[in-house]
Amino acid sequence: MAEEKIIEKEENLEPDQKPKKRSPVFIVLLVVLVLVGAYFGYHWYQYSQSHETTDDAQVEANISPVISKVAGYIREIRVQDNQFVHQGDTLLILDQRDLTMSLNQAKAALATAKSNLAQATATSHAARVGIGSTQAAVTTAEAQIQTAKVNVTRTAQDLARYKNLIADHSITQQQFEQAEAAHQLAVRQLQVLVDQKNQAHVQTGVVQSQSNATGQQISVAASLIKQREVDVETAKLMLSYTVLTAAESGVVTKVPVQVGQLIQPGQSLFSIVLDNEKWVIANFKETQINHMLQGQKVTIHADAFPKHDFEGTVASFSPATGNKFSILPADNATGNFVKTVQRLPVKIEFTQPKDSLIKRLRAGMNVIVEVHLN
């Protein structure tokens, strides 16, 4: 009875109201999608267990800034934007007139110092000659004093004898007076010679002091010469800074300076991207570095060359996260704490330096990095 009622109800239904049977194609497609999803999910799980990937990575290169060491006006610019230069090539030339005058002044001061040294040396030589002359005068005076002493002794003895003879009236009064005058003259001559000797001693001391003074002047003049030589070398060095050359070979970046522009010491004019080495800095999340080690193989995909894979290795890990090197690092003690996953810069070096496409990579290009953990 129940089956007959169901059949009667189905016969009484409109054609559009009859239940539709499920298509087997839908079921097949659903099963296929589930199987494909499971397949790719399994493979992605297996891949994630043996690889760490990030797209927060860029190509890096050594960049040498061109910095002026002296102030001056630009006289000549010898490079253009994006020009390749070799080490030692001239980049800029500054106006050299002021520094050339400074060099000439330093050279003139050095010549004056050398003249002062020559004059002090001549004065010292004359003083030494004067010391010899005064010492010879002292020696001569001493010899004359000895002779004068003998003469004083002789005249004293003659005077004593003449006193006895005058008492006996054996000689005249005139003879006695002559002997007495000779003795007095000998005494005076001796005193004169002693005074001359003392004066020669004093003169010797004066000349010796002058010699010592000129000796000190020689030392001062020699020190001044060394100082002036340093001034000359400094002026030459400052003059050499007016010619700015390339420290390394590489490509010049944009040159924003113009002829006639005044630049200051320490001012960065432009940069040279060196052509000697390139590497990749990949910023991995702190949760990704658990199994990463130095020396692990890395596959690098550059956005500029999507069909080419570069090979590299993990070279080193940064000692701090990128946030610590920012201008305003976060300080979690100053307010409400919100935990943010930090990123750690990892240096990756290329292992195929002969790859021609590496030279076409430019600093700052985006790359995708895959680190093989096993």
Residue pairs with C-beta under 8 A, 6 or more apart in sequence:
10 18
49 373
50 372
50 373
50 374
51 370
51 371
51 372
51 373
52 284
52 288
52 289
52 291
52 292
52 370
52 371
52 373
53 368
53 369
53 370
53 371
54 282
54 283
54 284
54 285
54 288
54 368
54 369
55 366
55 367
55 368
55 369
56 282
56 283
56 284
56 343
57 280
57 281
57 282
57 283
57 300
57 348
57 366
57 367
57 368
57 369
58 280
58 281
58 363
58 364
58 365
58 366
58 367
59 278
59 279
59 280
59 302
59 361
59 362
59 363
59 364
59 365
59 367
60 278
60 279
60 280
60 281
60 363
61 273
61 274
61 277
61 278
61 279
61 362
61 363
62 248
62 250
62 273
62 274
62 276
62 277
63 271
63 272
63 273
63 274
63 363
64 246
64 247
64 248
64 250
64 271
64 272
64 274
65 268
65 269
65 270
65 271
65 272
66 91
66 92
66 244
66 246
66 268
66 269
66 270
66 271
66 272
67 266
67 267
67 268
67 269
68 92
68 94
68 241
68 244
68 263
68 264
68 265
68 266
68 267
68 269
69 238
69 241
69 265
69 266
70 94
70 99
70 238
70 241
70 242
70 265
71 262
71 263
71 264
71 265
72 94
72 95
72 96
72 98
72 99
72 242
72 262
72 263
73 94
73 95
73 260
73 261
73 262
73 263
74 92
74 93
74 94
74 95
74 257
74 258
74 259
74 260
74 261
74 263
75 93
75 94
75 95
75 96
75 259
76 92
76 93
76 259
77 91
77 92
77 255
77 257
77 258
77 259
78 89
78 90
78 91
78 92
78 93
79 85
79 89
79 91
79 92
79 252
79 255
80 252
80 255
81 252
81 253
81 254
81 255
82 251
82 252
82 253
82 254
83 251
83 252
84 249
84 250
84 251
84 252
84 275
85 91
85 246
85 249
85 250
85 251
85 252
85 272
86 246
86 249
87 246
87 247
87 248
87 249
88 245
88 246
89 245
89 246
90 243
90 244
90 245
91 244
91 245
91 246
91 252
92 243
92 244
92 257
92 269
93 242
93 243
93 244
94 241
94 242
94 243
94 244
94 263
95 242
96 239
96 242
99 235
99 238
99 239
99 242
100 239
102 235
102 238
102 239
103 232
103 235
103 236
103 239
105 235
106 228
106 231
106 232
106 234
106 235
107 232
109 228
109 231
110 225
110 228
110 229
110 231
110 232
112 228
113 221
113 224
113 225
113 227
113 228
114 225
116 217
116 221
116 224
117 218
117 221
117 222
117 224
117 225
120 214
120 217
120 218
120 220
120 221
121 218
123 210
123 214
123 217
124 211
124 214
124 215
124 217
124 218
127 207
127 210
127 211
127 214
128 211
130 207
130 210
130 211
131 204
131 207
131 208
131 211
134 200
134 203
134 204
134 207
135 204
137 196
137 200
137 203
138 197
138 200
138 201
138 204
141 193
141 196
141 197
141 200
142 197
144 193
144 196
145 190
145 193
145 194
145 197
148 186
148 189
148 190
148 193
149 190
151 186
151 189
151 190
152 183
152 186
152 187
152 190
154 186
155 179
155 182
155 183
155 185
155 186
156 183
156 186
158 179
158 182
158 183
159 179
159 180
159 182
159 183
162 171
162 175
162 176
162 179
162 180
163 176
165 171
165 176
166 173
166 175
166 176
244 269
246 272
247 272
248 272
248 274
248 276
249 274
249 275
249 276
250 272
250 273
250 274
250 275
250 276
251 272
251 273
251 275
252 270
252 271
252 272
253 270
253 271
253 272
253 273
254 270
255 269
255 270
256 269
256 270
257 263
257 269
257 270
263 269
273 362
273 363
275 359
278 350
278 358
278 361
278 363
279 312
279 315
279 347
279 348
279 349
279 350
280 298
280 300
280 312
280 347
280 348
280 349
280 350
280 367
280 369
281 345
281 346
281 347
281 348
282 345
282 346
282 348
282 367
282 369
283 322
283 343
283 344
283 345
283 346
284 292
284 343
284 344
284 346
285 341
285 342
285 343
285 344
286 321
286 341
286 342
286 343
286 344
287 341
289 317
289 344
289 346
291 373
292 314
292 317
292 346
292 371
292 373
293 314
294 313
294 314
294 315
294 316
294 317
295 313
295 314
296 313
296 314
296 371
296 372
296 373
297 311
297 312
297 313
297 371
297 372
298 311
298 312
298 313
298 314
298 348
298 369
298 370
298 371
298 372
299 309
299 310
299 311
299 312
299 369
299 370
299 372
300 309
300 310
300 311
300 312
300 348
300 350
300 367
300 368
300 369
300 370
301 309
301 310
301 367
301 368
301 369
301 370
302 308
302 310
302 357
302 361
302 365
302 366
302 367
303 365
303 366
303 367
303 368
304 360
304 361
304 365
305 357
305 360
308 357
310 350
310 352
310 355
310 357
310 358
310 367
311 350
311 351
311 352
312 348
312 349
312 350
312 351
313 348
313 349
313 351
314 346
314 347
314 348
314 371
315 347
315 348
315 349
316 346
316 347
317 344
317 345
317 346
317 347
318 344
318 345
318 346
318 347
321 342
321 343
321 344
321 345
322 342
322 343
322 344
322 345
323 329
323 330
323 342
323 343
330 340
348 369
350 358
352 358
